[in-house]
Amino acid sequence: MIGATMQTRANAPTCVPVTGTQAAPKQTGNKLKKIEIFGLKALWLHFADEMDLRRLAILHLRIRRKERALHELKEEQRQIRRKCTRRMQRARSSS
């Protein structure tokens, strides 16, 4: 990345602009309300800067992919278990 400027924490904006993925901090009195983003519902998200939110977005996608892959593996395991259970039941009934 020659010539491109990379944003570091030192020069990152202190406040995250409101985007379609994050609502502005909602305050009632002195308390912050929990916001939900990337499947997380936490108060600390109000304090995430742009770099943190970008990294959270990447991690969220990776986690979703791994969860989906795990679900597919478990489904294949269930199919094999059902198939073997049927074979076992047929073997018992034919004996």
VOGU-347010 format. One record per residue (C-alpha): residue in three letters; x, y, z. Coordinates in nm, 3 decimals, decimal comma, always signed. Layout:
<nodes>
zavex->ALA xx->X yy->Y zz->Z $
...
</nodes>
This chain:
<nodes>
zavex->MET xx->+0,000 yy->+0,000 zz->+0,000 $
zavex->ILE xx->+0,245 yy->+0,260 zz->-0,111 $
zavex->GLY xx->+0,102 yy->+0,610 zz->-0,107 $
zavex->ALA xx->-0,214 yy->+0,505 zz->+0,080 $
zavex->THR xx->-0,267 yy->+0,647 zz->+0,423 $
zavex->MET xx->-0,372 yy->+0,402 zz->+0,686 $
zavex->GLN xx->-0,580 yy->+0,515 zz->+0,977 $
zavex->THR xx->-0,432 yy->+0,436 zz->+1,314 $
zavex->ARG xx->-0,581 yy->+0,461 zz->+1,658 $
zavex->ALA xx->-0,380 yy->+0,778 zz->+1,716 $
zavex->ASN xx->-0,553 yy->+0,969 zz->+1,438 $
zavex->ALA xx->-0,886 yy->+0,785 zz->+1,443 $
zavex->PRO xx->-1,194 yy->+0,993 zz->+1,514 $
zavex->THR xx->-1,303 yy->+0,978 zz->+1,875 $
zavex->CYS xx->-1,670 yy->+0,958 zz->+1,786 $
zavex->VAL xx->-1,819 yy->+0,706 zz->+1,546 $
zavex->PRO xx->-2,044 yy->+0,862 zz->+1,283 $
zavex->VAL xx->-2,400 yy->+0,735 zz->+1,274 $
zavex->THR xx->-2,434 yy->+0,484 zz->+0,992 $
zavex->GLY xx->-2,698 yy->+0,239 zz->+0,882 $
zavex->THR xx->-2,542 yy->-0,026 zz->+1,103 $
zavex->GLN xx->-2,518 yy->+0,172 zz->+1,423 $
zavex->ALA xx->-2,764 yy->+0,398 zz->+1,592 $
zavex->ALA xx->-2,658 yy->+0,702 zz->+1,786 $
zavex->PRO xx->-2,618 yy->+0,638 zz->+2,159 $
zavex->LYS xx->-2,959 yy->+0,653 zz->+2,320 $
zavex->GLN xx->-2,956 yy->+0,819 zz->+2,656 $
zavex->THR xx->-3,220 yy->+0,840 zz->+2,923 $
zavex->GLY xx->-3,091 yy->+1,055 zz->+3,201 $
zavex->ASN xx->-2,728 yy->+0,960 zz->+3,252 $
zavex->LYS xx->-2,766 yy->+0,597 zz->+3,145 $
zavex->LEU xx->-2,680 yy->+0,456 zz->+2,803 $
zavex->LYS xx->-2,917 yy->+0,202 zz->+2,653 $
zavex->LYS xx->-2,781 yy->-0,120 zz->+2,512 $
zavex->ILE xx->-2,759 yy->-0,120 zz->+2,134 $
zavex->GLU xx->-2,759 yy->-0,430 zz->+1,920 $
zavex->ILE xx->-2,510 yy->-0,463 zz->+1,638 $
zavex->PHE xx->-2,332 yy->-0,769 zz->+1,495 $
zavex->GLY xx->-2,549 yy->-0,992 zz->+1,711 $
zavex->LEU xx->-2,418 yy->-0,823 zz->+2,025 $
zavex->LYS xx->-2,626 yy->-0,623 zz->+2,267 $
zavex->ALA xx->-2,388 yy->-0,435 zz->+2,490 $
zavex->LEU xx->-2,321 yy->-0,098 zz->+2,644 $
zavex->TRP xx->-1,955 yy->-0,100 zz->+2,545 $
zavex->LEU xx->-2,049 yy->-0,072 zz->+2,176 $
zavex->HIS xx->-2,115 yy->+0,298 zz->+2,234 $
zavex->PHE xx->-1,742 yy->+0,339 zz->+2,285 $
zavex->ALA xx->-1,625 yy->+0,150 zz->+1,977 $
zavex->ASP xx->-1,444 yy->+0,364 zz->+1,722 $
zavex->GLU xx->-1,460 yy->+0,313 zz->+1,346 $
zavex->MET xx->-1,165 yy->+0,073 zz->+1,339 $
zavex->ASP xx->-1,320 yy->-0,138 zz->+1,614 $
zavex->LEU xx->-1,651 yy->-0,152 zz->+1,429 $
zavex->ARG xx->-1,481 yy->-0,256 zz->+1,105 $
zavex->ARG xx->-1,297 yy->-0,535 zz->+1,286 $
zavex->LEU xx->-1,618 yy->-0,643 zz->+1,461 $
zavex->ALA xx->-1,791 yy->-0,661 zz->+1,123 $
zavex->ILE xx->-1,518 yy->-0,888 zz->+0,985 $
zavex->LEU xx->-1,523 yy->-1,108 zz->+1,295 $
zavex->HIS xx->-1,903 yy->-1,126 zz->+1,283 $
zavex->LEU xx->-1,893 yy->-1,259 zz->+0,925 $
zavex->ARG xx->-1,621 yy->-1,512 zz->+1,009 $
zavex->ILE xx->-1,814 yy->-1,633 zz->+1,314 $
zavex->ARG xx->-2,134 yy->-1,670 zz->+1,109 $
zavex->ARG xx->-1,949 yy->-1,873 zz->+0,843 $
zavex->LYS xx->-1,798 yy->-2,103 zz->+1,106 $
zavex->GLU xx->-2,133 yy->-2,147 zz->+1,280 $
zavex->ARG xx->-2,293 yy->-2,237 zz->+0,947 $
zavex->ALA xx->-2,014 yy->-2,487 zz->+0,871 $
zavex->LEU xx->-2,053 yy->-2,641 zz->+1,217 $
zavex->HIS xx->-2,429 yy->-2,668 zz->+1,165 $
zavex->GLU xx->-2,371 yy->-2,850 zz->+0,835 $
zavex->LEU xx->-2,128 yy->-3,093 zz->+1,000 $
zavex->LYS xx->-2,373 yy->-3,164 zz->+1,282 $
zavex->GLU xx->-2,653 yy->-3,219 zz->+1,031 $
zavex->GLU xx->-2,440 yy->-3,472 zz->+0,843 $
zavex->GLN xx->-2,364 yy->-3,644 zz->+1,175 $
zavex->ARG xx->-2,740 yy->-3,662 zz->+1,251 $
zavex->GLN xx->-2,810 yy->-3,816 zz->+0,909 $
zavex->ILE xx->-2,546 yy->-4,084 zz->+0,963 $
zavex->ARG xx->-2,679 yy->-4,153 zz->+1,314 $
zavex->ARG xx->-3,037 yy->-4,189 zz->+1,183 $
zavex->LYS xx->-2,921 yy->-4,418 zz->+0,901 $
zavex->CYS xx->-2,728 yy->-4,641 zz->+1,141 $
zavex->THR xx->-3,020 yy->-4,646 zz->+1,388 $
zavex->ARG xx->-3,251 yy->-4,770 zz->+1,112 $
zavex->ARG xx->-3,002 yy->-5,041 zz->+1,018 $
zavex->MET xx->-2,980 yy->-5,144 zz->+1,383 $
zavex->GLN xx->-3,361 yy->-5,161 zz->+1,411 $
zavex->ARG xx->-3,386 yy->-5,368 zz->+1,090 $
zavex->ALA xx->-3,116 yy->-5,604 zz->+1,217 $
zavex->ARG xx->-3,303 yy->-5,652 zz->+1,547 $
zavex->SER xx->-3,637 yy->-5,717 zz->+1,377 $
zavex->SER xx->-3,493 yy->-5,969 zz->+1,129 $
zavex->SER xx->-3,317 yy->-6,172 zz->+1,402 $
</nodes>
